[in-house]
C-alpha cells in the first residue's frame, strides 16, 4: 500500500482520536461530579428539597434593645463619697 503522506496522517489521527457522532441525551450528560465523588464515600451528604426554617422566622435575628429604668430611691442607693449636687 502506497499512501500519500496526507492520507497516512489522516488515518493515524482517526485511529488515535476516534470521533463519535452518537447522540447523547441531556439526561445522560454529566456536568458536575456527584457529592460522593467530591467528598468521598465515607461522608454522608443530604440533599433536601424544602427549607427547614419557616419563612416567618428571619435568618438573622434582629438586635433587641433592652429598655430599663433606674428609679432613684433614697434608701436603696449606696452611699457616695461625693456631693450629688450638679453644678
C-alpha positions, 0 to 999 in steps of 0.5 A: 500500500502506497499512501500519500503522506496526507492520507497516512496522517489522516488515518493515524489521527482517526485511529488515535482520536476516534470521533463519535457522532452518537447522540447523547441525551441531556439526561445522560450528560454529566456536568458536575461530579456527584457529592460522593465523588467530591467528598468521598464515600465515607461522608454522608451528604443530604440533599433536601428539597424544602427549607427547614426554617419557616419563612416567618422566622428571619435568618438573622435575628434582629438586635433587641434593645433592652429598655430599663429604668433606674428609679432613684430611691433614697434608701436603696442607693449606696452611699457616695463619697461625693456631693450629688449636687450638679453644678 
